[in-house]
Amino acid sequence: MKKFLLLVLVVVMIVPTTLLAAPAKIEAELNLITPVASFVSVAALDAFKVWAKANYGIDVKTSYTAKGTQLAAGLIREWGSNPQADVIWGGETVLYDMMAADGFLIKHEVPKALLDRIPATMGTPKPMPLKDPKGFWTGTMLEPYGIVYNEGLVTRRLRATPPKTWEDLLSNPKFKGQIAQCTPDNSSSSHATYEVILQKYGWDKGWEWLSKLAAYTGQFVAKSGDVPAVVAKGEYALGFAVPSYMAFENFLHGGDVRFIAPPGAYVTPEPISIIKNCKNPNAAKAFIEFLLTDEGQRLFIDRGLFPIVPELRVEGPPGSTAELAVTFYGGRRSYFEGVVENTYDNSLSQSREGEVNKYFRDNIFAKLDALKAKY
């Protein structure tokens, strides 16, 4: 009898630890601010509403504000103690580390059983964190930032070979004026990719490469999602620093586009965080929990994104969206199979985030005419 009572006591002590953070009750509203396009974000919110009803018996009203991560982080700082959103989702992880350090985020408290399925890091020679050991953010899915190109424009009209590396992008003079990109101070995918180049070549040679890229750029668009859009429309042949699923969305809509993730391309875990003093913290925690379930991960898979759980792969019935994504990405089904090259240093990027943006504005964007004449 004593052994039985002791076993019961042990189980009672273990269960709360295992289920820690699953809120007993959630609010009936959730507001999201995100760079993640509606192709994914609206689908995730709609699926969450069904999941929340089934698990909590609550009809949750959801809304989202579309903003680039740089702009979203700036808004969160402006809001201060009166945030107008509950959750920020997507982009470069260093921005989340900075917001957490400055006191704008709270810990997500994801159930341990779900969080333990996500590896701490990924990539070599420099491991990329997939979740914050301090608990202020966690990754939700994997997505490379690379190059999108219009196959008809590149191969038939320009009679050029599609790029496979960053170097290929600037090795062909036919590509001058044919590149679209977003500025690094408006887009975290651009900022992260600028850092990939700067860390690959070094500060001086990196900026020299980025200066030539600017000279080859036909347009700096307003946000990341506009880059694959203008390439799909045939306005430009190539797009730089494109989130992969945005290119895939244009492909699904009939765009003659293909995507390349060059060696060393930044792979974001699409971090998610709860904003401090938000109005619906328990609904926010539940939303993050949902995204990390198998149901949430399958939602990403069906939209051409890679699961952050190694046990899951991009796969589906023949002709399914998931299988189209595998074809689109050249056969890749998981970022946990094979070697992933990563030289991006989170700490270095965080330490000079503002410096990189200012250098771009002062020495590239302000001198575009001179750079186009030079190159």
C-alpha positions as CSV (number, residue, x, y, z in Angstrom):
1,M,0.0,0.0,0.0
2,K,2.8,2.4,0.9
3,K,4.5,1.6,-2.4
4,F,1.2,2.4,-4.3
5,L,0.8,5.7,-2.5
6,L,4.4,6.6,-3.2
7,L,3.9,5.8,-6.9
8,V,0.8,8.0,-7.0
9,L,2.7,10.8,-5.4
10,V,5.5,10.5,-8.0
11,V,2.9,10.6,-10.9
12,V,1.2,13.6,-9.4
13,M,4.5,15.4,-9.2
14,I,5.6,14.4,-12.7
15,V,2.3,15.3,-14.6
16,P,2.3,19.0,-13.9
17,T,6.0,19.3,-15.1
18,T,5.1,17.4,-18.3
19,L,2.1,19.5,-19.0
20,L,3.5,22.7,-17.8
21,A,2.2,25.8,-19.7
22,A,-0.8,24.4,-21.4
23,P,-3.2,27.1,-20.2
24,A,-6.3,25.9,-18.4
25,K,-8.4,28.6,-20.0
26,I,-7.8,30.9,-23.0
27,E,-9.1,34.3,-24.1
28,A,-11.6,34.5,-26.9
29,E,-9.3,36.7,-29.1
30,L,-5.9,36.6,-30.6
31,N,-4.1,39.3,-32.6
32,L,-1.0,38.5,-34.6
33,I,1.6,40.8,-36.2
34,T,3.8,39.0,-38.8
35,P,5.8,39.1,-42.0
36,V,4.4,35.6,-42.7
37,A,2.2,35.9,-45.8
38,S,-1.5,35.2,-45.6
39,F,-0.9,32.0,-47.6
40,V,0.4,30.6,-44.3
41,S,-0.6,33.0,-41.5
42,V,-4.4,33.1,-42.2
43,A,-4.5,29.3,-42.8
44,A,-2.7,28.8,-39.4
45,L,-5.1,31.2,-37.6
46,D,-8.1,29.5,-39.2
47,A,-6.9,26.0,-38.2
48,F,-6.1,27.3,-34.7
49,K,-9.7,28.4,-34.3
50,V,-10.9,24.9,-34.9
51,W,-8.2,23.4,-32.6
52,A,-9.0,25.9,-29.8
53,K,-12.7,25.1,-30.0
54,A,-12.0,21.4,-29.8
55,N,-9.4,21.7,-27.0
56,Y,-10.8,24.6,-25.0
57,G,-14.4,25.0,-26.0
58,I,-13.7,28.6,-27.0
59,D,-14.6,30.4,-30.2
60,V,-11.5,32.6,-30.7
61,K,-11.7,35.7,-32.9
62,T,-8.4,36.2,-34.7
63,S,-6.8,39.0,-36.7
64,Y,-3.4,39.7,-38.1
65,T,-1.4,42.7,-39.2
66,A,1.1,42.1,-42.0
67,K,4.4,43.8,-41.4
68,G,8.0,43.0,-42.1
69,T,9.9,41.8,-39.0
70,Q,12.0,45.0,-38.8
71,L,8.9,47.2,-39.0
72,A,6.9,44.9,-36.6
73,A,9.7,45.0,-34.0
74,G,9.8,48.8,-34.3
75,L,6.0,49.0,-33.7
76,I,6.3,46.8,-30.6
77,R,8.8,49.2,-29.2
78,E,6.6,52.1,-30.0
79,W,3.6,50.5,-28.4
80,G,5.5,50.0,-25.1
81,S,3.2,48.9,-22.3
82,N,0.1,49.0,-24.5
83,P,0.7,46.5,-27.4
84,Q,-1.8,46.2,-30.1
85,A,-1.0,42.6,-30.9
86,D,-0.4,39.5,-28.8
87,V,2.1,37.5,-30.9
88,I,4.9,38.4,-33.3
89,W,5.8,35.6,-35.7
90,G,8.4,35.1,-38.3
91,G,11.8,36.6,-39.5
92,E,15.3,36.8,-38.3
93,T,15.9,35.4,-34.8
94,V,18.3,38.1,-33.7
95,L,15.5,40.6,-33.7
96,Y,13.7,38.5,-31.1
97,D,16.8,38.2,-29.0
98,M,17.0,42.0,-29.0
99,M,13.4,42.5,-28.1
100,A,13.7,40.0,-25.3
101,A,16.8,41.6,-24.0
102,D,15.0,45.0,-23.9
103,G,12.0,43.6,-22.1
104,F,9.4,43.5,-24.8
105,L,8.7,39.8,-24.8
106,I,7.5,37.2,-22.2
107,K,8.3,33.5,-22.1
108,H,6.1,31.3,-24.2
109,E,5.9,28.3,-21.8
110,V,5.4,25.7,-24.5
111,P,4.6,22.2,-23.1
112,K,8.0,20.5,-22.6
113,A,6.9,17.4,-24.6
114,L,6.4,19.5,-27.7
115,L,9.5,21.7,-27.2
116,D,11.8,18.8,-26.7
117,R,11.0,17.6,-30.2
118,I,12.8,20.6,-31.6
119,P,16.6,20.3,-31.8
120,A,18.5,23.1,-30.1
121,T,20.5,23.9,-33.2
122,M,21.0,23.0,-36.9
123,G,23.8,23.5,-39.4
124,T,27.6,23.4,-39.7
125,P,30.2,24.8,-39.1
126,K,28.3,27.3,-37.0
127,P,25.1,25.8,-35.4
128,M,22.0,27.9,-35.9
129,P,19.7,28.1,-32.9
130,L,16.2,26.8,-33.5
131,K,14.8,27.8,-30.1
132,D,15.8,30.3,-27.4
133,P,17.3,28.5,-24.3
134,K,15.9,31.3,-22.2
135,G,12.3,30.6,-23.5
136,F,11.4,33.9,-25.1
137,W,11.0,32.5,-28.6
138,T,10.8,29.2,-30.3
139,G,11.1,28.2,-33.9
140,T,8.0,26.9,-35.7
141,M,9.1,25.8,-39.1
142,L,12.2,25.9,-41.4
143,E,12.5,28.2,-44.4
144,P,15.5,29.1,-46.5
145,Y,16.1,32.6,-47.9
146,G,17.5,32.3,-51.4
147,I,17.1,33.3,-55.0
148,V,14.0,33.1,-57.1
149,Y,14.2,33.3,-60.9
150,N,11.7,33.5,-63.8
151,E,12.6,30.5,-65.9
152,G,11.2,31.9,-69.1
153,L,13.0,35.2,-68.7
154,V,16.4,33.7,-67.7
155,T,16.6,30.7,-70.0
156,R,14.7,31.8,-73.1
157,R,14.7,35.6,-73.3
158,L,18.1,36.3,-71.7
159,R,19.6,32.9,-72.8
160,A,21.4,32.6,-69.5
161,T,22.1,29.8,-67.1
162,P,20.1,30.1,-63.9
163,P,22.2,30.9,-60.8
164,K,23.1,28.2,-58.3
165,T,25.4,30.2,-56.0
166,W,25.5,33.8,-54.8
167,E,28.5,34.3,-57.1
168,D,26.5,33.3,-60.1
169,L,24.0,36.1,-59.5
170,L,26.6,38.8,-60.4
171,S,28.7,36.8,-62.8
172,N,26.5,37.5,-65.9
173,P,26.2,41.0,-67.2
174,K,22.9,40.1,-68.7
175,F,21.4,40.1,-65.2
176,K,22.2,43.9,-64.7
177,G,18.9,45.7,-64.1
178,Q,17.1,42.3,-63.9
179,I,17.2,41.8,-60.1
180,A,14.6,42.8,-57.5
181,Q,15.3,43.0,-53.8
182,C,14.0,44.6,-50.6
183,T,16.1,46.9,-48.4
184,P,17.7,45.2,-45.3
185,D,16.1,47.8,-43.0
186,N,12.6,46.9,-44.2
187,S,13.0,43.1,-44.4
188,S,14.6,40.6,-42.1
189,S,15.0,38.1,-44.9
190,S,17.1,40.8,-46.7
191,H,19.0,41.7,-43.6
192,A,19.8,38.1,-42.8
193,T,21.0,37.5,-46.3
194,Y,23.1,40.7,-46.3
195,E,24.7,39.2,-43.1
196,V,25.3,35.9,-44.9
197,I,27.2,37.8,-47.6
198,L,29.1,40.0,-45.1
199,Q,30.1,37.0,-43.0
200,K,31.0,34.9,-46.1
201,Y,33.3,37.5,-47.7
202,G,34.2,39.8,-44.7
203,W,33.1,43.4,-44.1
204,D,34.9,45.2,-46.9
205,K,34.6,42.5,-49.7
206,G,31.1,41.8,-48.6
207,W,30.0,45.4,-49.0
208,E,31.8,45.5,-52.4
209,W,29.7,42.5,-53.5
210,L,26.5,44.1,-52.1
211,S,27.3,47.3,-53.9
212,K,27.5,45.5,-57.2
213,L,24.3,43.8,-56.4
214,A,22.7,47.2,-55.9
215,A,24.0,48.3,-59.3
216,Y,22.4,45.2,-60.8
217,T,19.2,45.8,-59.0
218,G,16.3,47.1,-61.2
219,Q,14.0,47.9,-58.2
220,F,14.0,47.9,-54.4
221,V,10.5,46.9,-53.5
222,A,8.5,47.7,-50.4
223,K,8.5,44.3,-48.7
224,S,9.8,40.7,-49.0
225,G,6.7,39.3,-50.5
226,D,6.9,41.8,-53.4
227,V,10.2,40.3,-54.6
228,P,8.9,37.0,-55.9
229,A,5.7,38.7,-57.0
230,V,7.4,41.0,-59.5
231,V,9.6,38.1,-60.7
232,A,6.5,35.9,-61.2
233,K,4.9,38.7,-63.2
234,G,8.0,38.9,-65.5
235,E,8.9,42.4,-64.4
236,Y,12.3,41.2,-63.3
237,A,14.2,38.0,-64.0
238,L,15.6,37.4,-60.5
239,G,14.9,38.1,-56.9
240,F,17.4,38.3,-54.0
241,A,16.8,37.1,-50.4
242,V,13.4,35.6,-51.1
243,P,11.6,33.5,-48.4
244,S,11.2,30.1,-50.0
245,Y,7.5,29.6,-49.4
246,M,6.7,33.0,-51.0
247,A,8.3,31.8,-54.2
248,F,6.4,28.5,-53.9
249,E,3.1,30.4,-53.5
250,N,3.7,32.2,-56.7
251,F,4.6,28.9,-58.4
252,L,1.3,27.4,-57.2
253,H,-0.5,30.4,-58.7
254,G,1.0,29.7,-62.1
255,G,4.2,31.8,-61.9
256,D,7.0,30.5,-64.1
257,V,9.4,30.7,-61.1
258,R,12.0,28.4,-59.6
259,F,13.9,28.7,-56.3
260,I,17.5,28.2,-55.4
261,A,18.9,28.1,-51.8
262,P,22.6,28.7,-52.4
263,P,25.1,27.0,-50.1
264,G,25.1,28.9,-46.8
265,A,21.7,30.5,-47.4
266,Y,20.1,31.6,-44.1
267,V,17.4,29.2,-42.9
268,T,15.0,30.8,-40.5
269,P,13.2,28.8,-37.9
270,E,10.4,31.3,-38.2
271,P,10.5,32.3,-34.6
272,I,7.4,33.2,-32.6
273,S,7.1,35.2,-29.3
274,I,4.5,36.6,-27.0
275,I,4.5,40.4,-26.6
276,K,4.8,41.7,-23.0
277,N,1.6,43.2,-21.6
278,C,-0.5,41.7,-24.4
279,K,-4.2,41.4,-23.9
280,N,-4.5,37.7,-24.7
281,P,-1.5,35.9,-23.3
282,N,-3.1,32.5,-22.8
283,A,-4.6,32.4,-26.3
284,A,-1.1,33.4,-27.5
285,K,0.5,30.4,-25.6
286,A,-2.2,28.1,-27.0
287,F,-1.5,29.3,-30.6
288,I,2.2,28.6,-30.2
289,E,1.4,25.2,-28.8
290,F,-0.9,24.4,-31.7
291,L,1.8,25.3,-34.3
292,L,4.2,22.7,-32.7
293,T,1.7,19.9,-32.8
294,D,1.7,17.4,-35.6
295,E,-1.4,19.1,-36.9
296,G,0.3,22.5,-37.0
297,Q,3.4,21.0,-38.6
298,R,1.4,19.3,-41.3
299,L,-0.3,22.6,-42.1
300,F,3.2,24.1,-42.9
301,I,4.2,21.0,-44.9
302,D,1.1,21.5,-47.1
303,R,2.3,25.0,-47.9
304,G,5.8,24.1,-49.0
305,L,7.5,24.7,-45.7
306,F,9.8,22.4,-43.8
307,P,8.9,20.9,-40.4
308,I,11.0,21.9,-37.4
309,V,10.4,18.4,-36.0
310,P,13.0,16.0,-37.4
311,E,10.6,13.0,-37.3
312,L,8.4,14.8,-39.9
313,R,9.1,15.2,-43.6
314,V,7.6,17.0,-46.5
315,E,5.6,14.3,-48.1
316,G,2.0,13.6,-49.3
317,P,0.0,11.7,-51.9
318,P,1.1,11.9,-55.6
319,G,0.1,15.3,-57.0
320,S,-0.4,16.9,-53.6
321,T,0.9,20.3,-52.7
322,A,3.5,18.8,-50.5
323,E,4.9,16.6,-53.3
324,L,4.9,19.7,-55.6
325,A,7.0,21.4,-53.0
326,V,9.5,18.6,-53.0
327,T,9.8,19.0,-56.8
328,F,10.1,22.7,-56.5
329,Y,12.9,22.4,-54.0
330,G,14.9,19.9,-56.0
331,G,13.9,16.8,-54.0
332,R,14.5,18.1,-50.5
333,R,12.1,16.7,-47.9
334,S,13.8,17.8,-44.7
335,Y,16.5,20.0,-43.3
336,F,17.5,17.3,-40.9
337,E,18.7,15.0,-43.7
338,G,22.1,15.6,-45.1
339,V,24.5,18.5,-44.3
340,V,23.2,22.1,-43.9
341,E,25.9,24.7,-44.4
342,N,25.6,27.7,-42.0
343,T,28.2,30.4,-41.3
344,Y,25.7,33.0,-40.1
345,D,26.6,34.1,-36.6
346,N,23.6,35.2,-34.5
347,S,25.7,37.1,-32.0
348,L,27.6,39.0,-34.6
349,S,24.5,40.0,-36.5
350,Q,22.8,41.1,-33.3
351,S,25.8,43.3,-32.3
352,R,25.7,45.3,-35.6
353,E,22.1,45.2,-36.8
354,G,21.7,49.0,-36.8
355,E,25.2,49.5,-38.2
356,V,24.5,47.3,-41.2
357,N,21.2,49.1,-42.0
358,K,22.9,52.5,-41.7
359,Y,25.8,51.5,-43.9
360,F,23.4,50.3,-46.5
361,R,21.4,53.6,-46.4
362,D,24.5,55.9,-46.4
363,N,26.8,54.0,-48.8
364,I,24.6,52.0,-51.1
365,F,21.0,53.3,-51.3
366,A,22.1,57.0,-51.3
367,K,24.7,56.3,-54.0
368,L,22.8,54.1,-56.4
369,D,23.4,56.2,-59.5
370,A,27.1,56.2,-58.9
371,L,27.2,52.5,-58.3
372,K,25.2,51.8,-61.5
373,A,27.8,53.9,-63.4
374,K,30.7,52.1,-61.7
375,Y,29.5,48.5,-62.4
